Amino acid sequence: MSRLLLVTALTLLLLPACGPKDSGGSPDTAAGEAAGARRDVDIHELKSTLDAGKIHLFDVRSRSEHYAAHVPAATLLPIAELQAGRRAEVEALRGEEIWLICQSGGRSSKAADLLVAEGYTVVNVTGGTGAWIEAGYPVD
């Protein structure tokens, strides 16, 4: 019986640690910012969204990659500069969707994680500019 009592006591002590996480964030969160949101789309959804209207699309590749060829309407914002704190362009869009693209999806995914952690709503374009070009879509 003492073994049953010990197991029960341990179970009651461990349950709070295994329970659902508080989705409201902690009071330690900087300035009480809410967590951001992220979704991933392919280049075909990017194309249809661009065709339907204006979106805020940032190319997080290097300057040389961007100048060689980029999706029309993409604004250059290299990931290195974003990681170094360049935020003016995206801060003005807080509360709106910020679309990110790179060459294949890796750098834009990292940039998306960074911005989501700061409370932004982000759309990551998987496949990137490489897939865009392979699909025969126009570039500037």
C-alpha positions as a printed NumPy array, in Angstrom:
array([[  0.   ,   0.   ,   0.   ],
       [  2.856,   2.408,   0.68 ],
       [  4.117,   1.841,  -2.869],
       [  0.678,   2.846,  -4.241],
       [  0.699,   5.944,  -2.061],
       [  4.189,   6.884,  -3.318],
       [  3.188,   6.418,  -6.985],
       [  0.047,   8.486,  -6.463],
       [  1.976,  11.277,  -4.759],
       [  4.596,  11.358,  -7.531],
       [  1.885,  11.386, -10.192],
       [  0.15 ,  14.341,  -8.552],
       [  3.442,  16.222,  -8.322],
       [  4.355,  15.598, -11.969],
       [  0.966,  16.247, -13.59 ],
       [  1.273,  20.055, -13.679],
       [  4.616,  19.773, -15.495],
       [  3.102,  17.496, -18.137],
       [ -0.147,  19.391, -18.618],
       [ -1.053,  21.775, -21.427],
       [  1.115,  24.837, -21.828],
       [ -0.298,  28.267, -21.091],
       [ -0.922,  29.85 , -24.506],
       [ -1.248,  33.308, -23.059],
       [  2.486,  33.843, -22.808],
       [  4.417,  34.647, -19.705],
       [  4.559,  37.97 , -17.91 ],
       [  8.268,  38.018, -18.8  ],
       [  7.498,  38.428, -22.529],
       [  9.045,  41.685, -23.728],
       [  6.449,  44.447, -23.603],
       [  3.715,  41.797, -23.337],
       [  3.849,  41.112, -27.081],
       [  1.576,  38.371, -28.312],
       [  3.159,  35.522, -30.194],
       [  3.106,  35.942, -33.939],
       [  1.716,  33.572, -36.51 ],
       [  3.253,  31.756, -39.443],
       [  2.064,  29.851, -42.447],
       [  3.949,  28.339, -45.342],
       [  2.819,  28.577, -48.96 ],
       [  4.246,  27.479, -52.286],
       [  5.161,  29.714, -55.206],
       [  1.821,  29.059, -56.939],
       [ -0.064,  30.553, -54.006],
       [  2.365,  33.482, -54.025],
       [  1.683,  34.01 , -57.741],
       [ -2.088,  33.958, -57.314],
       [ -1.867,  36.304, -54.327],
       [  0.364,  38.708, -56.252],
       [ -2.069,  38.6  , -59.178],
       [ -4.974,  39.349, -56.828],
       [ -3.451,  42.438, -55.263],
       [ -0.68 ,  44.088, -53.329],
       [  1.188,  42.109, -50.691],
       [  4.232,  42.93 , -48.589],
       [  6.914,  40.624, -50.   ],
       [ 10.513,  40.718, -48.772],
       [ 13.416,  38.928, -50.452],
       [ 15.847,  37.918, -47.702],
       [ 18.639,  36.832, -50.055],
       [ 21.859,  38.76 , -50.59 ],
       [ 21.967,  41.914, -52.665],
       [ 23.753,  40.18 , -55.545],
       [ 21.172,  37.369, -55.654],
       [ 18.304,  39.838, -55.56 ],
       [ 19.744,  42.057, -58.284],
       [ 20.406,  39.038, -60.537],
       [ 16.715,  38.042, -60.528],
       [ 13.837,  38.474, -58.112],
       [ 10.088,  38.069, -57.928],
       [  8.395,  41.287, -59.077],
       [  7.287,  43.458, -56.149],
       [  9.84 ,  41.857, -53.786],
       [ 11.669,  44.337, -51.586],
       [ 15.234,  43.463, -50.669],
       [ 15.779,  42.845, -46.945],
       [ 18.808,  40.543, -46.542],
       [ 18.501,  38.132, -43.635],
       [ 21.863,  39.286, -42.274],
       [ 20.485,  42.814, -41.94 ],
       [ 17.229,  41.541, -40.47 ],
       [ 19.179,  39.54 , -37.874],
       [ 21.275,  42.643, -37.133],
       [ 18.151,  44.573, -36.211],
       [ 16.985,  46.267, -39.421],
       [ 13.253,  46.42 , -38.749],
       [ 11.889,  49.746, -40.05 ],
       [ 10.279,  48.161, -43.113],
       [  8.587,  45.379, -41.191],
       [  7.734,  47.413, -38.08 ],
       [  5.534,  49.628, -40.236],
       [  3.607,  46.466, -41.195],
       [  2.968,  45.099, -37.71 ],
       [ -0.471,  43.502, -37.718],
       [ -0.347,  42.793, -41.463],
       [  0.973,  39.725, -43.262],
       [  4.65 ,  39.91 , -44.11 ],
       [  5.64 ,  37.566, -46.944],
       [  9.226,  36.254, -47.088],
       [ 11.091,  34.582, -49.933],
       [ 14.689,  33.481, -50.508],
       [ 16.298,  31.122, -53.016],
       [ 14.828,  27.822, -51.82 ],
       [ 13.044,  28.46 , -48.522],
       [ 15.749,  27.984, -45.876],
       [ 16.708,  31.58 , -45.166],
       [ 13.122,  32.79 , -45.395],
       [ 12.117,  30.103, -42.895],
       [ 14.785,  31.346, -40.453],
       [ 13.668,  34.936, -40.988],
       [ 10.049,  33.865, -40.445],
       [ 10.929,  32.239, -37.128],
       [ 12.733,  35.398, -36.039],
       [  9.794,  37.658, -36.888],
       [  7.139,  35.337, -35.457],
       [  9.032,  35.337, -32.152],
       [  8.697,  39.133, -32.205],
       [  4.932,  38.983, -32.765],
       [  4.683,  39.42 , -36.531],
       [  2.332,  37.556, -38.858],
       [  4.498,  35.899, -41.492],
       [  3.99 ,  33.933, -44.697],
       [  7.019,  31.886, -45.761],
       [  7.283,  31.003, -49.456],
       [  8.618,  27.451, -49.742],
       [ 10.616,  26.609, -52.829],
       [ 11.67 ,  30.234, -53.102],
       [ 12.865,  32.154, -56.098],
       [ 14.42 ,  29.009, -57.58 ],
       [ 11.012,  27.305, -57.779],
       [  9.47 ,  30.555, -59.035],
       [ 11.928,  30.672, -61.953],
       [ 11.552,  26.92 , -62.649],
       [  7.79 ,  27.412, -62.927],
       [  8.389,  30.011, -65.642],
       [  7.031,  32.935, -63.672],
       [  8.442,  36.383, -64.523],
       [ 11.351,  37.961, -62.662],
       [ 12.755,  41.45 , -62.507]])
